[in-house]
Amino acid sequence: MPAVDVKLDGPGNQLWAAMEGFGVYATLAPHRYLDPKVVSAADLVARAVAPGSLISILGAQVSAARAGDATIPVLSAAAGTSQLQVPFDVTGNSLALTATSGATGMTFAPLTVAAAAPAIFTGPDGTPMLLDGESGVMLDAMTPAHSGGRVQILASGLGRVTPEWPRDWPRRWRILRAWQVR
């Protein structure tokens, strides 16, 4: 199947290919495997982080991450991409992130920390991820929002929350999830 067009996105994180008769496909840009990068998990753009922000490390399957003496929760990790959450109790103007992928240690340029660094989650085609507030169904061209309805916007980087979010929430979630599976 011949490719009609191939293009790298602006930040250099995704490779897009238009395949004749099959549509457009996106995948992690191959050079990211040699040069892992920290980006917002919402839109794959390098930006400031806020307490609680969801971030992705593109190009590495991370098994552990730290910022100074604080452990950074690794929410998921697969070949080529990992999702982490900046702790809600992060302090200071920057976050020096280090990560481990197998036996390899990685150090990233310090991330700027802001009180809020909002980013709306987007789909592979760049459209915002919105849900119908009543049904939870993903909104798109085939399922549009209705006048007078409620819309949920999937976002990250909104900053600290009240009451304070517990630092060990990933462990608590795994314990609860294991209990629910039984």
N, C-alpha and C positions, 0 to 999 in steps of 0.2 A: 504494500500500500504506500504510494508516494506521498511525501509531505508537500503541501502546496506552499506553506510558509512556516518559518521557524523564527522566533523572536525571544529575546531576553527581556524581562520586565525592567522598569527603571532602576530599582534598587539592586538589581542583579541577583535576585533570590529565586525566581521562578523562570523556567523555560517553557514557552508556549509553542505548540506545534499544531498547525491546521492540517488535518489528514483528509485527503480527497475521499469523499463519500462517507466519512465517519464523524466529522466535526472537529472541534478544537479541544486539545488536551493540555494540561499543565502538570509539571513535575518539578521537583527540586533541581535547580541548576547544578550541573555536574561539578563545577569548580567549587561549590560550597563544601563538598566533602574534603577538600584540601585546605579550605579556609573557613572553618565554622564561624558563624555570626550570630549575635544576640539581637533579636527583633521582638516587637510586640506580637503576641500570639493572635491578636485581633486582626491585624491587617498586614503583617509581615514587614513592617517598616521599622527601621532603627529610630528610636525616640526615647525621651526621658521615661523613667518609671516612677510610679507612685506606690505607697504602701498597698499591698494586696494585688498589684498588677500581675497579669499573666504574661509570661514571656516564653519565647521559643528559642532554642539553640538549633539553628539550621546547619546541618552537616555533621552532626555527631549524636550518637546514642549515649546519653549521659546517665551514669549510674549514681552519682552523688555530686552535690554542689554546695559551696560555702561562700559566705561573704564575711571575711574576718573570722570571728569565732562563732558566727551564727550559721546553722544549717539551713539551706534553701530547699524547700520541698520539691522533689521531682514528682510531678503528677503523672506523667507518662513518658515513655521513651521507646522509640523504635529505630530501626536502621535509618540514619540520616536526619532524624528530627527528635527533639525532646521538648516537653512542656514543663515549665517550672512556675512557682508562684513566689513573688517577692513577699517576705514576711510583712504583716501589718504593723509590726513594731520597729520597722527599719528607721534609723535616725541618720542625720547628716545630709550633706549635699551630694554625695556620690556613693556608689556601691561597687566595691572591688569584687567581682565575681570570679571564682575559680571552680572548675568542674573536672570530673574524672570520667573518662570514657574507656572502659577496659583497663589497661595498665597505663594509659596515656593521661597525663595531667594537662589541663588547658587553663590559661589565664587570659581574660578578656579585658579590653580597654574599660576603664571605670564607667559605669552607667550613671548618668545624671539623675538625681532623685528630686522629685517635685512633690508638693502637697497633693496635686492631682495632675494626671496626664491621661485624660480620657481618649479612648480609641473605640470605635464601633467595629464589631466583628463583621468581616465581609466574607462572602462566598468566593469560590475559585474564579468567578467572572468579575469580581470586584463590587458586586451589589451588596448593600447592607443586609445583615441577617436580622430580620424582623419576624416576630411571631404575633398571631392573633391573641389578644389578651384573654379572651374567653376560652378558646379551644386549645391553644398552644400550637396550632398548625403554623408551619412556616409560610410567610407571605411571599409571593412572587407574582409574576405576570399572569399565571394561571389561577392563583388564589389571592386576589387583591384585598386590601383593607377596605372596610365599609364605613361610610359616613356615620359618625356617632359611636363607632366602635373603639375599643382600647387596643393599643399596640405595645408590645414589649420589645425593647431594643436591647440586644445583647452587646454589652460593653465591658471594658476592662479599664483599670487605671483611675478609678473614681476616688481613691484615697482611703483614709482611715474610716472605720465604721464605729458606731455606738450601738450596743455595748461592744467592748473590745473583742476581737476575734481571737480564739485560743491559738497559741503558737503550734501546738501539737495536733491541730485538726486533721492532717492527713492520716496520722496513726489512728485517731478516733474514728475516722470515716472507714478505714480498712477493717477495724474491729466490728463496727456496726454492719458493714457490708457482708463480712464473713458470717455474722450472726443471722442476717436476713437470708442468705443463700441456703442455710440449713433448713 
